[in-house]
Amino acid sequence: MNASESSPKNQLFTHFARVAKALASPVRLELLEALAQGEHSVDESARAVGVPIANASHHLQVLRDGGLVHSRRDGVQIIYSLSDETEITQVIAGIRRIAEAQLAEVDRIVREAFTSRDTLTPMDPREVMKLARRGEVTVIDVRPRDEFHAGHVKGAINVPLEELGQCLSNLPRDREIVAYCRGPYCVLSYEAVEELRRQGFRARRLDAGYPEWKAARLPVARATR
């Protein structure tokens, strides 16, 4: 083999590095989290992560070049979606677990910004599924309505966080309420549980967001508009 030639293994690793490079951005990781809730236009993606439209468009193209998202045209809009919801959710979860276990800075941020807000252990998804089927818990999805419509935990009730105060009278007080949102570092479920407890409800968080529930192949549904 000439020095200028690379082995098939090296060629493969070069392409693997393209995927890793596409992941190597906090904005792109956040875009992937947003797309894990459902497909988004460029404008919607930009709003979801709080960056300019041109910036979001660039990052989405990098993700597409890395094979992490697909795009389609809908009129004048380009719509993006994850190329493989289960695999990408699991890859990001793996990165998260390594970072939490090996990086002291990550462990500190998680403890101070998240763990300290709720001393009760969040509920396991499979246990929640069993309890919900027996009518022993009520599951609420506190994400915005468009994300709920795109896909949600089967049997969950959509109570967007900003509407929670208006919906308290419709929630049962004779069983525990389990709240979930976009993922492990989404604060919507933390805030919902805090408010529910202030109002006298028994409430816990789900130890996962919608993407993790779906990646675990637990029952999901789409809402009819």
C-alpha positions in Angstrom: 0.0 0.0 0.0 1.4 3.4 -0.9 1.9 6.0 1.8 -0.7 8.1 0.2 -3.3 5.4 0.4 -5.3 4.7 3.5 -6.6 1.4 4.7 -10.4 0.6 4.5 -10.4 0.8 8.3 -8.8 4.3 8.2 -11.3 5.4 5.6 -14.2 4.2 7.8 -12.8 5.9 10.8 -12.6 9.1 8.8 -16.3 8.9 8.0 -17.0 8.0 11.7 -15.2 11.2 12.6 -17.6 13.2 10.4 -20.4 12.0 12.5 -18.5 12.8 15.7 -17.7 16.2 14.4 -21.3 16.9 13.6 -22.1 16.2 17.3 -19.3 18.4 18.6 -21.3 21.5 19.2 -23.6 22.5 22.0 -26.0 24.2 19.6 -26.2 21.1 17.4 -26.8 18.8 20.4 -29.6 21.1 21.5 -31.0 21.0 17.9 -31.0 17.3 18.1 -32.9 17.4 21.3 -35.5 19.7 19.7 -35.9 17.4 16.7 -36.3 14.4 19.0 -39.6 16.0 20.0 -40.7 16.0 16.3 -39.8 17.4 12.9 -39.1 21.2 12.8 -38.7 23.8 10.1 -35.5 25.9 10.2 -37.5 28.8 11.8 -39.0 26.5 14.4 -35.6 25.0 15.1 -34.0 28.4 15.6 -36.7 29.5 18.0 -36.4 26.2 19.9 -32.7 26.7 20.7 -32.6 30.5 20.7 -30.3 31.2 17.8 -30.6 33.3 14.6 -32.3 31.5 11.7 -29.1 31.7 9.6 -27.1 30.1 12.4 -29.7 27.3 12.9 -29.7 26.7 9.1 -25.9 26.3 9.1 -25.9 23.9 12.1 -28.7 21.8 10.6 -26.7 21.4 7.3 -23.7 20.2 9.3 -26.0 17.6 11.1 -27.4 16.6 7.7 -23.9 16.2 6.2 -23.0 14.0 9.2 -26.0 11.7 8.6 -27.8 12.7 11.8 -30.8 14.5 10.2 -32.9 14.3 7.1 -34.5 17.2 5.3 -37.5 17.7 3.0 -39.0 20.6 1.3 -42.5 21.8 2.2 -43.3 24.7 -0.1 -40.7 27.3 0.7 -39.7 25.7 4.0 -37.1 23.1 4.7 -38.3 20.6 7.3 -35.7 18.6 9.3 -36.1 15.4 11.3 -33.8 12.9 13.0 -32.4 10.3 10.6 -32.8 7.6 13.3 -34.7 8.6 16.5 -33.7 5.6 18.6 -30.0 5.4 17.7 -29.4 9.1 18.0 -31.3 9.4 21.3 -29.2 6.5 22.6 -25.9 8.0 21.4 -26.7 11.3 23.1 -27.7 9.5 26.3 -24.3 7.7 26.2 -22.4 10.9 25.9 -24.4 12.3 28.8 -23.7 9.3 31.0 -19.9 9.5 30.3 -19.8 13.2 30.9 -21.8 12.9 34.2 -19.5 10.1 35.4 -16.1 11.4 34.2 -16.3 15.3 34.2 -16.4 17.0 37.6 -17.8 20.1 36.0 -20.8 18.2 34.6 -21.5 16.4 37.9 -21.4 19.8 39.7 -23.8 21.5 37.3 -26.3 18.5 37.4 -26.2 18.5 41.2 -26.6 22.3 41.6 -29.1 23.0 38.8 -31.2 19.8 38.7 -30.7 17.2 41.4 -31.0 19.8 44.2 -34.4 21.0 42.9 -36.0 17.6 43.6 -34.9 15.3 46.4 -37.5 12.6 45.4 -36.2 9.9 43.1 -37.8 10.3 39.6 -39.9 7.4 38.5 -38.7 4.7 36.1 -40.5 4.7 32.8 -41.5 1.0 32.8 -42.9 1.3 36.3 -44.9 4.4 35.3 -46.3 2.5 32.3 -47.5 -0.4 34.6 -49.0 2.0 37.2 -50.7 4.1 34.5 -52.3 1.0 33.0 -53.7 0.1 36.4 -55.0 3.7 36.8 -52.8 4.3 39.8 -51.0 7.4 38.3 -51.9 10.2 35.9 -49.2 11.1 33.4 -49.0 14.6 32.2 -46.9 16.0 29.3 -45.9 19.6 30.1 -44.3 20.4 26.7 -46.0 22.8 24.3 -49.0 21.6 22.3 -47.2 21.3 19.0 -44.6 18.9 20.5 -47.4 16.9 22.2 -49.2 16.6 18.9 -46.1 15.4 17.1 -45.8 12.5 19.6 -46.3 11.7 23.3 -46.4 9.0 25.9 -49.5 6.9 25.2 -52.3 7.9 27.6 -50.6 11.1 28.7 -52.6 14.3 29.1 -51.1 17.5 27.6 -50.9 20.3 30.3 -48.4 22.8 28.9 -46.5 24.4 31.8 -47.8 27.9 31.1 -51.4 26.5 31.4 -50.9 24.4 34.5 -52.4 26.9 36.9 -55.6 26.9 34.8 -55.9 23.1 34.7 -55.4 22.2 38.3 -59.1 21.6 38.8 -59.1 19.0 36.1 -56.3 17.0 37.7 -57.1 14.1 40.1 -56.1 14.5 43.7 -56.6 10.8 44.6 -53.6 9.5 42.7 -50.0 10.6 42.1 -49.3 12.7 39.0 -46.2 12.0 37.0 -44.8 14.8 34.8 -42.4 14.6 31.9 -41.0 17.0 29.3 -38.2 17.0 26.7 -35.5 15.2 28.4 -33.2 14.9 31.5 -32.1 18.5 31.4 -35.4 20.1 30.6 -36.7 22.2 33.5 -40.4 22.1 32.5 -41.1 19.0 34.5 -39.2 20.3 37.5 -41.2 23.5 37.5 -44.5 21.6 37.0 -43.8 19.2 39.9 -42.8 22.1 42.2 -46.1 23.9 41.4 -48.2 20.8 41.8 -46.7 20.1 45.2 -47.3 23.7 46.3 -51.0 23.1 45.4 -51.2 20.0 47.5 -50.9 17.3 44.8 -48.7 14.2 45.1 -46.3 14.6 42.1 -43.2 13.1 40.8 -41.0 13.5 37.7 -40.5 10.8 35.1 -36.9 9.7 34.9 -36.8 10.4 31.1 -38.3 12.7 28.5 -40.4 11.8 25.5 -37.4 10.9 23.3 -36.0 8.5 25.9 -39.4 6.9 26.4 -39.8 6.4 22.6 -36.2 5.1 22.2 -37.0 2.5 24.9 -39.8 1.3 22.6 -42.5 2.1 25.1 -46.0 2.9 23.9 -46.4 6.3 22.2 -49.2 8.1 20.3 -49.9 11.1 18.1 -52.6 13.6 18.9 -55.5 14.3 16.5 -55.8 18.0 16.0 
